[in-house]
Amino acid sequence: MSVKIHGIKNCDTMKKAFAWLDGQGVAYEFHDFKKSGVTPEALADWCDAEGWEKVLNRAGTTFRKLPEADKAGLDRDRAIALMVEQPSMIKRPVLRTADGRIEIGFKPDRYAEIFGK
């Protein structure tokens, strides 16, 4: 199974996801969107699959530090633009499986379901 995991290398949640995948012997490719960026097309795909409200990490410090004017009246397109500008606002990790399934965030039980472990 070809798996791609997107996120930020030093994120604690990413480290948990990496440890789980490694521990289960799941091979994956890592895309660090803090270093390599993220395309509007990828974000649109994730938002279409899971909803922009789930992809946008409102609990993170990057989002919380935004001016109130930037937070007001958010919709899908504005949220995507914000996440392209500041990838730290994307909830991590974003996992894409070979069959195209998208999983946002890390929960060991969900990963176990996805990979049959």
VEXZASE-667049 format. One record per residue (C-alpha): residue number from 1; residue in one letter; x, y, z. Coordinates in steps of 0.1 Angstrom, whole numbers, plus 5000, padded with zeros to 4 digits. Layout:
N
   pos   code     xx     yy     zz
   NUM      A      X      Y      Z
...
***
This chain:
117
   pos   code     xx     yy     zz
     1      M   5000   5000   5000
     2      S   5014   5034   4990
     3      V   5009   5059   5018
     4      K   5017   5095   5019
     5      I   5017   5115   5051
     6      H   5017   5153   5051
     7      G   5027   5175   5081
     8      I   5055   5191   5100
     9      K   5084   5170   5111
    10      N   5087   5184   5146
    11      C   5050   5183   5155
    12      D   5043   5160   5185
    13      T   5012   5145   5168
    14      M   5033   5138   5137
    15      K   5058   5120   5158
    16      K   5031   5098   5173
    17      A   5018   5090   5138
    18      F   5053   5082   5125
    19      A   5059   5059   5155
    20      W   5026   5041   5149
    21      L   5033   5036   5112
    22      D   5069   5025   5119
    23      G   5057   5001   5147
    24      Q   5032   4985   5124
    25      G   5056   4982   5095
    26      V   5036   5006   5072
    27      A   5058   5021   5046
    28      Y   5051   5057   5038
    29      E   5064   5088   5021
    30      F   5066   5120   5041
    31      H   5058   5155   5027
    32      D   5068   5183   5051
    33      F   5045   5211   5041
    34      K   5063   5236   5063
    35      K   5095   5231   5042
    36      S   5080   5222   5008
    37      G   5047   5240   5009
    38      V   5013   5228   5000
    39      T   4993   5235   4968
    40      P   4958   5250   4968
    41      E   4948   5219   4948
    42      A   4959   5195   4975
    43      L   4941   5215   5001
    44      A   4910   5216   4980
    45      D   4911   5179   4977
    46      W   4915   5174   5014
    47      C   4887   5199   5021
    48      D   4864   5182   4996
    49      A   4871   5148   5013
    50      E   4869   5159   5049
    51      G   4855   5194   5051
    52      W   4875   5226   5054
    53      E   4864   5229   5090
    54      K   4883   5197   5099
    55      V   4914   5205   5078
    56      L   4918   5240   5094
    57      N   4934   5238   5128
    58      R   4916   5265   5147
    59      A   4931   5253   5180
    60      G   4967   5260   5169
    61      T   4987   5291   5179
    62      T   4991   5302   5143
    63      F   4953   5305   5138
    64      R   4947   5320   5172
    65      K   4973   5347   5165
    66      L   4954   5358   5133
    67      P   4937   5392   5134
    68      E   4900   5389   5141
    69      A   4893   5403   5107
    70      D   4910   5373   5091
    71      K   4890   5349   5112
    72      A   4857   5365   5106
    73      G   4835   5351   5078
    74      L   4857   5322   5070
    75      D   4845   5299   5041
    76      R   4862   5271   5022
    77      D   4881   5293   4997
    78      R   4893   5318   5024
    79      A   4904   5289   5047
    80      I   4924   5273   5018
    81      A   4941   5306   5011
    82      L   4951   5310   5047
    83      M   4964   5275   5049
    84      V   4985   5280   5017
    85      E   5000   5311   5032
    86      Q   5006   5295   5066
    87      P   5007   5257   5064
    88      S   5010   5255   5102
    89      M   4972   5261   5102
    90      I   4966   5227   5087
    91      K   4956   5200   5111
    92      R   4982   5173   5112
    93      P   4988   5147   5100
    94      V   4971   5144   5067
    95      L   4973   5108   5056
    96      R   4965   5096   5020
    97      T   4963   5059   5013
    98      A   4969   5042   4980
    99      D   4932   5039   4974
   100      G   4928   5077   4979
   101      R   4914   5077   5014
   102      I   4921   5108   5034
   103      E   4925   5108   5072
   104      I   4930   5141   5090
   105      G   4946   5140   5125
   106      F   4960   5110   5143
   107      K   4940   5085   5163
   108      P   4956   5050   5167
   109      D   4922   5032   5165
   110      R   4914   5049   5131
   111      Y   4949   5040   5117
   112      A   4943   5004   5129
   113      E   4910   5004   5110
   114      I   4926   5019   5079
   115      F   4955   4995   5078
   116      G   4938   4964   5092
   117      K   4962   4962   5121
***
